């Protein structure tokens, strides 16, 4: 068990005077239970873990009881005294009980000083399938994704590397030998991915082969879990998508005949909806926006992201290729670099569920495309995931020419630094180049760059 960044958010939530029950959302096996367990053990005198996959635990929520009666039953069941402020109650796999989900309302209204956390892997899928929801305005949400590079370093005991990376500022100069070392470690992270069980196993044995059963178990679990809430008619579409989506990361999605399946658009579109609600995939939507707010064009094909690079590498067989390259952008036609950047950007959004966007402009005889659009300092910032010289950033130069923007970001395998560039139309802007190993710190680096 290792520390996750989300634990800082948990601590902030714990300390608030006005606090609602917290619902932790995330895909299967991203470490929700372990993170809450670690938080509870460190910051509470009493911890009560209620797992609604266990029949005797689920029995606590067979009917809607007054909160104080429910708490009395929980105390007797677990032989622990509940003291608001000192006790954390964690209701895991909460999607198994609509009563437990609704009960959170009364914890908020009648016991506001009591710390209550709930979590589940298939909340959105279950709610849509069975037509119920959490009490509006009575709970708050946070979102959990696979392990980031910083968390990977923590799990593998690289404390000095973490300290060094956290000391880097936007205008730092990184010695070439240190840059090489950091990129080598990032390649290792890219290989293993961010599923906590895989990371913990790799940290112990340093063998990817030993971790293969973990990947296989997770992927099988995805299919088994989601199929619980799919009709038999939809099951084959969902199963196909879980098995094949990783091959199409970073590419526009066409639902009709997706991946050569022969399936119709409607059925595949519905399967995409289910898998995305389970947070196994994400769709990156096209936008022609040149300033905030970002307005997505839902008629244009979205691009596809899978949950985690480690799972992608295992399914697609990219590991040998990654071991032998210097530039991440060269792997899998650049698709893996788009995947890891999107995966990391999503992981930074702990407080809200976000949709990523990419910029797309089609004119006569010309198509321009930028990998991601992000919002920072009330500005829309284009983000390109590219290798090579700035002169190759044709789409980015087009965006700058057509917008009021004078700042852009490149994520790549090279050094951190600023570069003043003129577009073909003589407009000057600043390109901020960030190496992959600093991507998880992009918000702080932009804050410092001001």
Secondary structure as UniProt FT lines:
FT   HELIX           6..15
FT   STRAND          21..26
FT   TURN            28..29
FT   HELIX           32..43
FT   STRAND          46..51
FT   TURN            52..53
FT   HELIX           55..58
FT   HELIX           59..61
FT   HELIX           67..78
FT   TURN            84..86
FT   STRAND          87..92
FT   HELIX           94..96
FT   HELIX           98..110
FT   TURN            112..113
FT   STRAND          115..120
FT   HELIX           123..130
FT   TURN            136..137
FT   STRAND          139..144
FT   HELIX           149..155
FT   TURN            156..157
FT   HELIX           159..167
FT   TURN            170..171
FT   HELIX           176..192
FT   HELIX           196..205
FT   HELIX           208..227
FT   TURN            228..229
FT   HELIX           232..244
FT   HELIX           245..248
FT   TURN            249..250
FT   TURN            256..257
FT   HELIX           258..260
FT   HELIX           265..277
FT   TURN            278..279
FT   STRAND          281..287
FT   TURN            298..299
FT   STRAND          303..306
FT   HELIX           309..316
FT   HELIX           319..323
FT   HELIX           328..334
FT   HELIX           335..347
FT   STRAND          357..363
FT   TURN            364..365
FT   STRAND          366..376
FT   TURN            377..378
FT   STRAND          379..385
FT   HELIX           390..392
FT   HELIX           394..402
FT   STRAND          407..412
FT   STRAND          417..422
FT   TURN            424..425
FT   STRAND          428..435
FT   HELIX           436..441
FT   HELIX           442..449
//
